[in-house]
């Protein structure tokens, strides 16, 4: 493996921080330089990741803290709720943790979101570090400060914008990801091409086989470029008042799939994969892109090992059920669903669409 470490800066004034990308970072103490002084750290992980990496991270951090506490959460999107969040608060309070305690989120997007939300809330804010262990969390959820839990009526509807002090992406840990989880992460990589970088889209088409094989150089480039694009967007629109919403390409449909099927039945990236195809088809029917672009994106999603058709959520009125779920999406305004559409490859916008047109798209794009 080419041992090169990349750094991407998130420019948010006094809340700025760096993303470090490379192999073997989890066992390199220098990866965690620059954190605020504290006597106590809490490593939050889950029952799948903790046995693999908690001991290594604890050893790496040993010289920095007098106490290093650990906590294992149950694994899965279905556990991303209040009850699991309370386990983090229970651990902090039981150990008498103060407002300088540093939380480390060691895991995928669920662990990162909940640890970040706990950090934003405990004593009105304590520092935290993202140590993402899935491709999806390395290229998306660990970057940008979105923290949240799910509600039965909507995904990520309860949370806070709260930036980490540091993000450490160790590419070595991706080798232990199950193929389905790795493919799920590729959905979030793919989205960056259509919304912001047509050259990256072409690169993904040329290198998808290398990515699936986890070629080290291809993987490093994909993670770095994804983080660069997200850093550029977040730097301009931290709290999603405008531009940042384009990062949700495919997510309006995808979140409806996740909620409608029951959290955890479809992985997040699987919902986004099918959702991107649906959003591209909507873009086509709005007259923004041609059918060739839709087919191009569909083929790329399929090559990544992701579904290209949405599931049937209601046999009586499938499109109606999708619309019902999408109306509680965070981008909705006054009950009007707003979709991320592709104006042209590399440029996206957020706009409403007539229900009848959306129904047609759902009918055409569901299995």
N, C-alpha and C positions, 0 to 999 in steps of 0.2 A: 504493500500500500504506500502511495505517495504521502509522506507525513508532512502535510501542509496545514497550518491553522489559519482560518480566515476570520476576520472581524468585521461585523456590520454594526454601524452606529444608528441608534434610534435618537433622533434629535428632538427633544422636548424641553429645551431649556434646563431648568434645575432638576427636572425629572428624567434627563437623558440617561441612557445606559447602553451597554454593548451586548451584542450577540457574538459568542465565540463558537466557531464551527470547526471540528476536526476529529481525528481519531485518538482515543486514549485519554480524553480530557477528564473523564470521571476520576481517574487515579492521579491526576496532575494537580498538585496543590496550587500552582500558579494560575490555574484556570479560574480560581475563586478570589483572586486578589482584588482589592479595592472595596470590599464590603465594609459596612460600618462595624465598629467594635461592639461586641456583646459578650455576655458570659454564657448565654444559653442559646442553643439551636434546636429546632424540632424538624426532623426529616419525616415528611408525610409521603407515604407510598401506598401501594395496594397489595393484596395477597398474591398477585402474580409477579409483580416487579420486585417487591421487597426482598424475597429470598435470593434474587439474582444480583442485586446491586446495592442494597442498603449498607451492607458491611463495608463495601469498597468506599462508598461515599463517606461513611462515618470515619473510616481510617484516614481518608484524605483531609477531612475537616478537623481531625483530632487536635492539631496544634493551635487552632483558632478559638476554641470554646472550652470552658470548664465543664459544661454539661452538654451532651448531645443526646436528646431524646428521640425516640422513633415511634411511629404510629402506622399501623397497617389498616387501610380502609378496605371494604369489600370491593371487588372489581366488577365494573360494568356500568353502562350508561343508566341502567335502571336504578342504580344506587345514588345518582347525582341529585340528591334532595336534602330537605331539612334534617332528616334523621341522621344521615351520614355526616353532614356539616357539623352537627352538634358534637360528634365524636372528636373533632379537632378542637373545638372550644373546651370540651371536657378535659382533654389532655393538657391544654395550656393552663387552665385554671387549677387542675389538680397538682400540677408541678409548680404553681406559683410563678408563672412566667410573667416578666415585666414587659414594658413597651419597647424595649430594645431587642427582645428576642427575635431571632431571624428564623423564618420558616423556609424550608427547602421542599419544593414540589418535585418529587422524584417519580415520574410516571407519565402517562399519556394525558390527553386533553381533559379527562374527567378529574384526575388528581390535580392538574394544574389549575383548572377553573375553580375547584372547591378550595384549594389551599390559598389561592389568590383572594377569593371572596372572604375567607376566614381572616387573612392578613389585613384586608381592608377594614374589617369589622372589629377585630379584637383590640380593645383599648383605643378604638377609633383609628387604628392604623399602625401596623408593625411592618418592618421590612421583610420582603420575601424574594426568593431566587427560584427561577424556573430551570429545572434539569429534565428536559423532555426526553422520553425514552421511546416514543413512537415517531414514525415519519410525519404523521398528521400533526402532532403537537410541535415538532421541530420546525415545520414550514408554516404553521398557521397559529394554532391556539396559544402557544407559549409567548408569542410576540404581540405586543400592542396593548396589553393591559385590560383586556376584556375578561371579567371574572363573573361567574354566575352559577346558579343551580336551576334545575328544571322544575316546572310545575305541571301537574297532569294536563292542564289546558294549553301549555305552550312550553317550548324549549328555550332555555336561557332567559326566561322572562324576569327573573329576580337576581340582581347582581349589582356590580359596581365597576366603573372604570378605575383601575388601580394598577399602576405600573410596577413591574418587578425592578429590583436593583441590578439584575444580571440575568442573562439567559446563556446556559452552557449546553450546546448541542454536540454530544459525543456520538459520532457516526458509528462507532464500534458496536454500540448496544443494539443497533437495528438488525444485527445478524440473528438475534434471538426472537424477532417478531414472527408470528405465524404469517403465512402468505396472504391470508385474507386481510389481516390488519395492515400489512405493508401496502397491499393494493388500495385499501381505504385511504391511506395517506397520499397515494398518487393522485387522487381526485383533487386534493387541495393544491398539489403542485400544478396539475393541468390547468386549473382555473386562472392562474396568473398570465398565461399566454393570451387567451381571448380578451381579457379585460385590460391588459397593459403592455404587452410586449409580443408583437407578431414574430420577431426573431426567435424568442424563447419558445413560442408555439412550434415553429419549424424545427428547432433543436429537439424538442420533445418527440416530434414525429420521427426524427432521424435516430434518436437514441433511446426510445422506449424499451427496446429489448435489453440494452445495457443496464437500464435502471432496474428492470425486473430481475436481472441477474445480480443486482447490487454491485455493479462495477464501482470500485471506490472513487475513481475520478469523476464518473458521471454522477454519482450520488452527491459528492461534494459540490459539484457545480449546480445541481438541481436545488439543493438545500440553500446554498448561498444566494442564488438568483431569486428564489422565492422570498427569502428574508429581505433581500435588497428592495424588491418591489413593495413588500408589505411595509418596510421601514419608510420608504418614500411616501406611501399613502398615509400612514399613521402620523408621520411628521407634519403633514399638511392638515389633517383632520382627525385629531386624537379621539374625539367623542362622537364621531359618526353623525355630524350635522350635515354632511354633504358627500364629498368624494369617497370617504371610507366605506360607504354602503356598497360600492362596486365589489368589495371583497366578498360579498354575499352572493356572487353569481352562482346560480343553481341551488342556493340555500332555501329560498322561499318554498319551492317545490320539495326540496330534500327534507326540510324540517317537518313539512306536512306528512311525508312518508314515515319519518321516524315516530312522530306522535301517533299517527293513525295505525301503524303496525304494532305499537307498544315499544317503548324505548329499549334498545338492545337487540331487537329482532333483526332489523337492518342496521349495520354499522353506519356511523355518520357519513363516511366517505362514499358508501354505497348509495345512500340517499342523495348525496351531492352529485355523484356520477350520473345517475338517472335524471336528477334535477337540472344539470347543465344541458343535457340533450333537450329536455323540455323547454328550458329557457332559450336555447338556440332556435328551436322550432317556433317559439313565440316571436323571437326577433325576426325570423324569416316571414312569418305571417303578418307582421307589422310593416313589412317592406324594407327592413333595415339591412339584412344580409341575404345572400342567395342560398338556394337549396344545397349547392355544393359545399358551402361552409358547414351547414348542419351535418351533412354526411361525413365531412372531414372530422368534425368533433366527435360524432358518434363512433367512428372507427377508432379514434385515439382512446376514447373511454373504454371501448371494448377490448382493445389491445392491452390496456392496463389491468384487465381482469375484473372490470366493474360492470354492473348492470346498466343497460342503456334504455330499459323500459321501466316505468314505475309500476308498482303493484296495484291491484284493485283493492281499494279500502272499503268500498260499499257496493255490493252487487246490484242494489236497487238504483242508486244514484251516485256513482263513483266520483264524477266531476263535482257534484254538489258537496260531497264530503271533503274533497281537496279544498274547495273554495271556503268551506266553513273553517277548516283548520288554518288556512292561509290568512284569514281575516284577523287572527290573533298574532300574526307575525309582527316583529318590532318595527318593520318598515311600513306597516299599514298606517294610514292617516284617516281618521274619521270613518273607519270601516272600509276604506278604499285600499285594495291591495296594490302595492307598488312592487314592480319586478325589476331586477337587474337584467337589462337586455344589452346585446352587442350591437353597437351602431355600425361598426366595421371591425375587422380583426385587429385587436390591440386597443380598442376604445369602447368603453361601456358607459351606460347611463342608467338612471333609475326613473321609471315612469309607470303610470297605471295602464291597464289594458281592459277592454270591455269583457264582461263576464262571458258573453257568448263566444268570443274568440278564445278565451282561456279554456272554456269547456271543450272546444274543438281540439285544442292542443292536448288536453288531458286524454280525451277519447282516442286521439291518434297515437299517443306516446305511452299508454299503459298496456301491460300484458293482458 
